[in-house]
Amino acid sequence: MQDGAVDPGFDSRVDPRVEVGIEGGVARVTIHNERRLNILNSGLMEELATALGRLSRDETVRAAVLTGAGERAFIGGADIDEMAQLDRTSARAFISRLHRCCEAVREAPFPVIARIAGYTLGAGLEIAAACDLRVAAETAVFGMPEVKVGIPSVIEAALLPALIGWGRTRRLLLLGEMVTAAEALAWGLVEMVVPAQSLDAAVESWISSILHAGPRAIRLQKALIRRWEDLPLSEAVRAGIDAFEEAWETDEPNRMMKEFQTRRKR
């Protein structure tokens, strides 16, 4: 895809939709369902997973920003109108589609930043948790209210204990509580909270840091972090030795270290 282009697979005139653009190696992925708080139906889930899969195959992409249209919601959850019609068989297919979205975020070879404004509930919080970094407007609200509509919180809700601990996870999942952005920051659910008008600047600051790092190093680092999540400590340490060696398959370490030495001598 050309820099600055909007993916031709998506019709920018139609909502709901997922819009993708790439500029300067940064992909911007926006869920457009603003009228309904960017909730995800099956069609949007398929579009989102497909879009992320396509970006993952593009070696020019160095980072992605995932957000919802407007400022009222990041993703307000999954479509209750659709879920109300599910049976046991279709329920499994529905939740598997949502899992594929979260998995596509986690398996992307580049960092994915969640730009969070407004409501981030249920499926939205699971997708946010799947992202590598999360920055929220101070007006954002977070919650996992599924038990209030007769279903458990599942799939990537399993990521929450590592982020916020078991006690806080139980509060979100068993009580269906909503928490503010300030609480989410204190809990470790997000990495940064800023005034709404500063949200884009905060995202761009992180993007700048990623773009100034070694492209291959960033990809190796994300892959290693993902392995750490699934490995016992001793194996995780050994995996780091392999990743360090792998970094020298290109000239990136030598070249960037020489550039650093040159700057230091000035």
C-alpha positions, -999 to +999 in steps of 0.1 A: +000+000+000+013+035-009+022+059+019-007+082+027-032+059+009-064+046+023-068+009+017-090+005-014-106-026+002-126-003+024-154+021+013-149+054+031-185+064+023-201+035+043-205+030+080-199+008+098-165+001+084-128-003+092-106+023+076-069+018+071-042+043+060-004+042+060+019+071+061+056+072+069+055+035+079+027+041+104-007+024+099-038+041+112-067+017+118-100+033+127-133+016+135-161+036+121-194+029+139-196+062+158-234+064+159-233+031+180-202+038+201-180+019+176-195-014+188-183-045+169-206-067+149-195-098+130-188-078+098-166-053+116-147-081+134-140-098+100-129-065+085-106-057+115-089-091+116-084-090+078-070-055+079-045-063+106-035-095+088-029-075+057-008-050+076+012-077+092+023-089+058+036-055+049+072-052+059+072-014+055+048-010+085+067-001+116+038+007+140+000+009+140-024+031+159-058+015+166-087+038+175-125+043+172-141+071+153-151+102+172-144+109+209-173+091+225-159+056+224-128+036+216-149+004+212-181+003+232-183-035+232-197-062+210-231-059+193-258-069+218-285-069+192-265-096+173-256-115+204-292-117+215-299-138+185-271-164+191-275-200+200-248-224+213-233-230+178-234-194+166-222-181+199-189-201+195-185-187+159-192-151+171-167-151+200-141-168+178-143-139+154-137-115+182-107-136+194-092-135+159-093-096+161-074-097+194-050-124+182-043-103+150-033-074+172-010-096+194+005-114+165+012-083+144+050-081+141+050-043+149+038-025+180+001-016+181-009+015+201-044+018+214-056+055+212-084+054+237-111+080+240-145+075+257-161+042+264-139+011+263-161-018+273-162-055+270-148-064+236-133-030+234-113-035+266-102-070+254-088-054+222-072-026+241-055-052+264-043-070+233-025-039+222+012-033+231+007+002+245-024+021+256-028+059+260-062+072+271-079+105+273-087+115+309-124+112+301-121+076+291-142+049+309-133+012+312-154-018+321-162-055+315-200-056+321-207-089+304-221-106+334-248-079+336-262-093+303-259-129+311-225-139+297-190-143+311-160-122+300-138-145+280-110-148+254-085-119+258-100-110+292-074-136+302-048-109+297-061-087+325-046-105+355-011-099+342-019-062+337-038-054+368-037-084+391-062-110+400-082-089+426-088-060+402-096-085+374-123-100+397-137-066+404-141-058+367-154-093+357-176-103+387-190-069+396-191-054+362-177-021+376-167+009+355-134+025+362-121+060+353-090+067+333-072+078+364-081+044+381-070+026+349-037+043+350-032+036+387-041-001+381-017-005+352-045-010+327-032+019+306+003+033+303-006+070+300-036+093+306-037+128+291-062+156+285-084+148+255-069+176+235-034+161+240-043+125+230-030+127+195+002+144+206+009+116+232+004+090+205+027+108+181+054+110+209+053+072+212+053+068+174+084+090+172+103+069+197+094+037+178+105+052+144+138+063+159+146+028+170+159+000+148+131-014+127+143-049+130+151-045+167+115-034+174+101-064+156+125-087+174+116-071+207+078-075+202+083-111+192+104-118+223+079-101+246+051-123+232+073-154+238+080-142+274+043-143+281+041-180+274+074-193+287+087-203+321+113-178+334+144-199+326+132-206+290+123-169+286+159-159+295+172-184+269+149-171+243+165-137+249+199-151+240+185-164+207+169-130+199+201-112+207+220-134+183+193-131+157+197-093+157+231-097+140+216-113+110+216-078+094+239-049+098+214-029+119+232-033+153+267-024+139+253+005+119+232+020+146+260+015+173+285+033+150+260+061+145+256+064+182+294+064+188+297+092+162+271+113+179+287+108+213+320+121+200+306+153+187 
